[in-house]
Amino acid sequence: MTESEYIQQGKEAYARMDWKTCLDSYTEAIRLNPQSEAVELKKMAMNIIEFYCKDRFNP
């Protein structure tokens, strides 16, 4: 897959609140291009996850 395909997959997973797929897709896009827009998208997704899913990080 290309960087843009991973980003699109991440955006679609984000819309479904499928956080694992979302972050995995953005991570792959970043691996392909460290200057990718996926860097900011991943930060944004992590902020939302940390805010709404506190139990995931603080069992």
C-alpha distances in whole Angstrom, upper triangle without the diagonal:
4,7,8,6,7,10,11,10,12,15,15,16,18,20,21,22,19,19,18,14,15,16,13,10,12,13,9,9,13,12,10,13,16,17,15,16,14,17,20,18,18,22,23,21,23,26,26,25,28,31,30,29,32,33,29,30,34,35
4,5,5,6,9,10,11,12,14,15,17,18,20,21,22,20,20,19,16,15,16,14,11,11,12,9,8,11,11,8,10,13,14,12,13,12,15,18,16,17,20,21,20,22,25,25,25,28,30,30,30,32,33,30,31,34,36
4,5,5,6,9,10,11,12,14,15,16,19,20,21,19,18,17,15,13,14,12,9,9,10,8,5,8,9,6,7,10,11,8,10,9,12,14,13,14,17,18,17,19,22,23,23,25,27,28,27,30,31,28,28,32,34
4,5,5,6,9,10,10,12,14,15,17,19,20,18,18,18,15,13,14,14,10,10,12,10,7,10,12,10,10,13,12,9,9,9,13,14,12,14,17,17,17,20,22,22,23,25,27,27,27,30,31,28,29,33,35
4,5,5,6,8,10,11,12,14,15,17,18,17,17,16,13,12,14,12,9,10,12,10,8,12,13,11,12,15,16,12,12,11,15,16,14,15,19,19,17,20,23,22,22,25,27,27,27,29,31,28,29,32,34
4,5,5,6,9,10,10,12,14,15,16,14,14,13,10,9,10,9,5,6,9,7,6,9,10,10,11,13,14,11,11,9,12,14,12,12,16,16,15,17,20,20,19,22,24,24,24,26,27,24,25,29,30
4,5,5,6,9,10,10,12,14,15,14,13,14,11,9,10,10,6,6,9,9,6,9,12,11,11,13,13,9,8,6,10,11,9,10,13,13,12,15,17,17,18,21,22,22,22,25,27,24,24,28,30
4,5,5,6,9,10,11,13,14,13,14,14,11,9,12,12,8,9,12,12,10,13,15,14,15,16,16,12,11,10,14,14,11,12,16,15,14,17,19,18,19,22,23,23,23,26,28,25,26,30,31
4,5,5,6,9,10,11,12,11,11,12,8,7,10,10,6,8,11,11,10,13,15,15,16,17,18,14,13,11,15,15,12,12,16,16,14,16,19,18,18,21,22,21,21,24,25,23,24,28,29
4,5,5,6,9,10,10,9,9,9,7,4,7,8,5,6,9,10,9,12,14,14,15,16,16,13,12,9,12,12,9,9,12,12,10,12,15,14,14,17,19,18,18,21,22,20,21,24,26
4,5,5,6,9,10,10,10,12,10,7,10,11,9,9,12,13,12,14,17,17,17,18,18,14,12,10,13,12,9,10,13,11,10,13,15,14,14,18,19,18,18,22,23,21,22,26,27
4,5,5,7,9,9,10,12,9,8,11,12,10,11,15,15,14,17,19,19,20,21,21,17,15,13,16,16,12,13,16,15,12,16,18,16,16,19,20,19,19,23,24,21,23,27,28
4,5,5,6,5,7,8,6,5,9,10,9,10,13,14,14,16,18,19,20,21,21,18,16,13,16,16,12,12,15,14,11,13,16,14,13,17,18,16,16,20,20,18,20,23,24
4,5,5,6,6,9,8,5,9,11,10,10,13,15,15,16,19,20,20,20,20,17,15,12,14,14,10,10,12,10,8,11,13,10,10,14,15,13,14,17,19,17,18,22,23
4,5,8,9,12,11,9,12,15,13,14,17,18,18,20,22,23,23,23,23,20,17,15,18,16,13,13,16,13,11,14,15,12,13,17,16,15,16,19,21,19,21,24,25
4,5,8,11,10,9,13,14,14,15,18,19,19,21,23,24,25,25,26,22,20,17,20,19,15,15,18,15,12,15,16,13,13,17,17,15,15,19,19,18,20,23,24
4,5,9,9,8,11,13,13,14,16,18,19,20,22,24,24,24,25,22,19,17,18,17,14,13,15,13,10,12,13,10,9,13,13,11,11,15,16,14,16,19,20
4,6,6,6,9,10,11,12,14,16,17,19,20,22,23,23,24,21,19,16,18,18,14,13,15,14,11,12,15,12,11,14,15,13,12,16,16,14,16,19,20
4,6,5,6,8,10,11,12,14,15,16,18,20,21,21,22,19,18,14,15,15,12,10,12,12,8,9,12,10,8,11,13,11,10,13,14,11,13,17,17
4,5,5,6,8,10,10,12,14,15,16,18,20,20,22,19,18,15,16,17,14,11,14,14,10,11,14,13,10,13,16,14,13,15,15,12,14,17,18
4,6,5,6,9,10,10,12,14,15,17,18,19,20,18,17,13,15,16,13,11,15,15,11,13,16,15,13,16,18,17,16,18,19,15,17,21,21
4,6,5,6,9,10,11,12,14,16,17,17,18,15,14,10,12,13,9,8,11,11,8,10,13,12,11,14,16,15,15,18,19,16,17,21,22
4,5,5,6,9,10,10,12,14,15,15,16,14,13,9,10,12,9,6,9,10,8,8,12,12,10,13,15,15,14,17,18,14,15,19,20
4,6,5,6,9,10,10,13,14,14,17,14,14,11,12,14,12,9,13,14,11,12,15,16,14,16,19,19,17,19,20,16,17,21,22
4,5,5,6,9,10,11,12,13,15,12,12,9,11,13,10,9,13,14,12,13,16,16,15,18,21,20,19,22,23,19,20,24,25
4,5,5,6,9,10,10,11,12,9,9,5,7,9,7,6,10,11,10,11,14,15,14,17,19,19,19,21,22,19,20,23,25
4,5,5,6,9,10,9,12,10,11,8,8,11,10,8,11,13,12,12,15,16,15,17,20,21,20,21,23,19,19,23,24
4,5,5,6,9,10,12,10,12,9,10,14,12,11,14,16,15,15,19,20,19,21,24,24,23,25,26,22,22,26,27
4,5,5,6,8,9,7,9,6,9,11,11,10,13,15,14,16,19,19,19,21,24,24,24,26,27,24,24,28,30
4,5,5,5,7,6,8,6,6,10,10,9,12,14,14,15,17,19,19,20,23,24,24,25,27,24,23,27,29
4,6,6,9,9,12,10,10,14,14,12,15,18,17,17,20,22,21,23,26,27,26,27,28,25,24,28,30
4,7,9,8,12,10,11,15,15,14,17,19,19,20,23,24,24,25,28,29,28,30,31,28,28,31,33
4,5,5,9,9,9,13,13,13,16,18,18,19,22,23,24,25,27,29,28,30,32,28,28,32,34
4,5,9,9,7,11,13,12,13,16,17,17,20,22,22,23,26,27,27,28,30,27,26,29,32
4,7,8,7,10,12,12,13,16,17,18,20,22,23,24,26,28,28,29,31,28,27,31,34
4,5,6,8,9,10,12,14,15,16,18,20,21,22,24,25,26,27,30,27,26,30,32
4,5,6,6,9,10,11,13,14,16,17,19,20,22,23,24,26,28,26,25,29,31
4,5,5,6,8,10,10,12,14,15,16,18,20,21,21,23,25,22,22,26,28
4,6,5,6,9,10,11,13,15,15,17,19,20,21,22,24,22,21,24,27
4,5,5,6,9,10,11,13,14,15,17,18,19,21,24,21,21,24,27
4,5,5,6,9,10,11,12,14,15,17,17,19,22,20,20,23,26
4,5,5,6,9,10,10,12,14,15,15,17,19,17,17,20,22
4,5,5,6,9,10,10,12,14,15,16,19,17,16,19,22
4,5,5,6,9,10,11,12,14,15,18,17,16,19,22
4,5,5,6,9,10,11,11,13,16,14,14,18,20
4,5,5,6,8,10,10,11,14,12,11,15,17
4,6,5,6,9,10,11,14,13,12,15,18
4,5,5,6,8,10,13,12,12,15,17
4,5,5,5,7,10,9,9,12,14
4,6,6,6,9,8,7,10,13
4,6,6,10,10,10,12,14
4,6,9,9,11,12,14
4,5,6,7,9,10
4,5,6,6,8
4,5,5,5
4,6,6
4,6
4
